Amino acid sequence: MNRRNRSLVIGAEGSIGGTLLTRLTREGVDVQGTCRAKFPPAGCLHLELTDEPRLWLLPDSIGTAYLCAGISPQEACRQDPYGTRLVNVLRTVELAKRLAANGTFVVFLSSSLVFDGSTAYCGPLCSVSPKTEYGRQKAEAEREILSLPRAAVVRLAKVLAPHWPLGRKWQEALRAGQAIHPFSDMVMAPVSIDFAVDVLAKIGCARRAGIYQVSADRDVAYVEAAARLAGRLGASPSQLQPTTAASAGILPESTPCHTTLDAGRLRAEFGLEPPGVWEAIDCAFGFTP
Ligand SMILES: NC(=O)c1ccc[n+]([C@@H]2O[C@H](COP(=O)([O-])OP(=O)(O)OC[C@H]3O[C@@H](n4cnc5c(N)ncnc54)[C@H](OP(=O)(O)O)[C@@H]3O)[C@@H](O)[C@H]2O)c1
């Protein structure tokens, strides 16, 4: 077997990493995952980014490694900038460097929050302008990883999986005749997790370096998504009681006006169009097309 065709998914028990591992396995790719469990399940290796790097046991001759591990909640990054930077920047970059030194092509998952959200459809070459600690960490890791000879950075807007917890909470409340309070001042341009892993698999297979960006074709406010759900469920209009993220204590930097990205490179290289915004949301609500 040509071991250079082997792939490695770092963070294979996470939402995106787990879906990617399943997808690559189903496609017949020779792939292994890593997880934090001391006794990992079959097909997984133990890897804890807070461990001393000399303790990391990495397989040789990996063709593509997908860096899907990290601490994503913005509040966690805000409250513990030192601890989260260790994982999201220092150790992630060290891991990327070690893999690249072995000839591995590295795919790093970044975020639309490397931008401040004042402009829609930022291009991949626009200057980064993060306003949150999470966004700053992603921007710093990107800069280091892009200096490696063989690496791609994939900036993702929101990625929605089926059984999206907030969507489920809204559904349960609406079905029980209760009110929901979606934010009118927070937007998203989500893609489905299937679309996101499709993009990652294509980039990892093509091994083309540089920045890729992934978002839906436009932003919608959370209140619009909730209204669509309420309409589909036949809920009473009085159950939809919008509120604002600002009044819920969410800091302005966490509610950018725009989260869309210029995804032109996906169209040019892989023929992938930015999906319509309702595709991911309907799927996350469990509505079939
Ligand atoms: N989901 C989105 O909407 C979205 C959007 C933009 C960018 N991204 C980025 O995409 C990546 C994957 O996101 P996700 O939604 O799949 O996140 P997730 O579900 O939270 O998965 C993150 C994974 O990282 C692992 N991890 C956390 N700390 C670690 C450590 N110290 N050592 C080793 N592994 C560690 C977690 O392990 P445990 O499960 O054991 O905690 C988990 O498996 C992240 O970098 C995220 O910032 C996600």
The ligand as a MOL file (V3000), in Angstrom:
LIG
                    3D

  0  0  0     0  0            999 V3000
M  V30 BEGIN CTAB
M  V30 COUNTS 48 52 0 0 0
M  V30 BEGIN ATOM
M  V30 1 N -18.4880 24.2030 13.5340 0
M  V30 2 C -18.3990 25.4200 13.0080 0
M  V30 3 O -19.4210 26.0960 12.7800 0
M  V30 4 C -17.0330 25.9800 12.6640 0
M  V30 5 C -16.9730 27.1900 11.9420 0
M  V30 6 C -15.7120 27.7150 11.6390 0
M  V30 7 C -14.5700 27.0500 12.0250 0
M  V30 8 N -14.6600 25.8830 12.7380 0 CHG=1
M  V30 9 C -13.4190 25.2310 13.1670 0
M  V30 10 O -13.4170 23.8860 12.7160 0
M  V30 11 C -12.7380 23.0740 13.6820 0
M  V30 12 C -13.6570 21.9130 14.0770 0
M  V30 13 O -14.8720 22.4600 14.5850 0
M  V30 14 P -15.9890 21.5380 15.2440 0
M  V30 15 O -17.2620 22.2800 15.1380 0
M  V30 16 O -15.8960 20.1630 14.7220 0 CHG=-1
M  V30 17 O -15.5200 21.5770 16.7610 0
M  V30 18 P -15.7910 20.4960 17.9180 0
M  V30 19 O -16.9850 19.6710 17.6120 0
M  V30 20 O -15.7430 21.2670 19.1910 0
M  V30 21 O -14.5230 19.5440 17.8230 0
M  V30 22 C -13.2690 19.9670 18.2460 0
M  V30 23 C -12.4130 18.7570 18.5060 0
M  V30 24 O -11.1720 19.2210 19.0430 0
M  V30 25 C -10.8330 18.3970 20.1200 0
M  V30 26 N -9.9570 19.0650 21.0650 0
M  V30 27 C -10.2440 20.1170 21.8620 0
M  V30 28 N -9.1900 20.3920 22.6390 0
M  V30 29 C -8.2270 19.4970 22.3160 0
M  V30 30 C -6.9350 19.2340 22.7980 0
M  V30 31 N -6.4000 19.9430 23.7980 0
M  V30 32 N -6.2300 18.2100 22.2580 0
M  V30 33 C -6.7500 17.4700 21.2710 0
M  V30 34 N -7.9760 17.6460 20.7810 0
M  V30 35 C -8.7090 18.6550 21.3050 0
M  V30 36 C -12.1600 18.0490 20.7810 0
M  V30 37 O -11.9940 16.9150 21.5910 0
M  V30 38 P -13.1220 16.5560 22.7080 0
M  V30 39 O -14.3450 16.1970 21.9260 0
M  V30 40 O -12.5140 15.4070 23.4340 0
M  V30 41 O -13.2880 17.7890 23.5340 0
M  V30 42 C -13.0190 17.7870 19.5460 0
M  V30 43 O -12.8470 16.4600 19.1040 0
M  V30 44 C -12.3760 23.9840 14.8500 0
M  V30 45 O -11.0550 24.4220 14.6930 0
M  V30 46 C -13.3200 25.1650 14.6720 0
M  V30 47 O -12.7750 26.3430 15.2210 0
M  V30 48 C -15.8700 25.3360 13.0650 0
M  V30 END ATOM
M  V30 BEGIN BOND
M  V30 1 1 1 2
M  V30 2 2 2 3
M  V30 3 1 2 4
M  V30 4 1 4 5
M  V30 5 2 4 48
M  V30 6 2 5 6
M  V30 7 1 6 7
M  V30 8 2 7 8
M  V30 9 1 8 9
M  V30 10 1 8 48
M  V30 11 1 9 10
M  V30 12 1 9 46
M  V30 13 1 10 11
M  V30 14 1 11 12
M  V30 15 1 11 44
M  V30 16 1 12 13
M  V30 17 1 13 14
M  V30 18 2 14 15
M  V30 19 1 14 16
M  V30 20 1 14 17
M  V30 21 1 17 18
M  V30 22 2 18 19
M  V30 23 1 18 20
M  V30 24 1 18 21
M  V30 25 1 21 22
M  V30 26 1 22 23
M  V30 27 1 23 24
M  V30 28 1 23 42
M  V30 29 1 24 25
M  V30 30 1 25 26
M  V30 31 1 25 36
M  V30 32 1 26 27
M  V30 33 1 26 35
M  V30 34 2 27 28
M  V30 35 1 28 29
M  V30 36 1 29 30
M  V30 37 2 29 35
M  V30 38 1 30 31
M  V30 39 2 30 32
M  V30 40 1 32 33
M  V30 41 2 33 34
M  V30 42 1 34 35
M  V30 43 1 36 37
M  V30 44 1 36 42
M  V30 45 1 37 38
M  V30 46 2 38 39
M  V30 47 1 38 40
M  V30 48 1 38 41
M  V30 49 1 42 43
M  V30 50 1 44 45
M  V30 51 1 44 46
M  V30 52 1 46 47
M  V30 END BOND
M  V30 END CTAB
M  END
